[in-house]
């Protein structure tokens, strides 16, 4: 049976649990916070050391780089089994949801930047294209969002009836369309522009204003409204 190194082997003042309890979470390093999630290390390596090793991998950029890994890829890293891989993915998903919720509470949607800031962390790391609509009330506050399609975006997949059915159900006065480009390059394709114009035409018939179509890349975005397409 392999020996699992415990954080109890560390001097008390170096143990993440005790540091968090006595000094607060803000004094802990990224590795120490991950170590608390892990609880235990792996064979011949403590949880803190395992976390430091994970954050130092060549492929990634600290905590943000963890978004790039699937569960299977995490499990292929020496010292990361199924349970730790699932723990990592759960923490990352919670962080995305908190970031999104904070943005929704903080911002009134009054610019492409304000909407992109809410959905950037949720969508920038996705490995497939997702087409989402965000619906707003008369005060330009978000009252809901919904994933419409998954996969390459084109007019045969993105059906206006699905978009407007949800908008009407929520009594939306306006819509913002969002989708991501897994390549990281947010420049619109011909299909993106065709879909946008088709939805805008549908909105005019129903009296629902299409405010924008935001394309999310890797930390950057493009607004089709700012491009003059809408």
Secondary structure, 3 states (H helix, E strand, C coil): CCCECCHHHCCHHHCHHHHHHHHCHHHCCHHHHHHHHHCCCEECECHHHHHHHHHCCCCCCHHHHHHHCCHHHHHCCCCCCHHHHHHHHHHHHHHHHHHHHHHHHHCCCCCHHHHHHHHHHHHCCCCCCEEEEEEECCCCCEEEEEEEEECCCCCCCCCHHHHHHHHHHCCCCEEEEEEECCCCCCCCCHHHHHHHHHHHHHHHHHCCEEEEEEEECCCCEEECCCCCCC
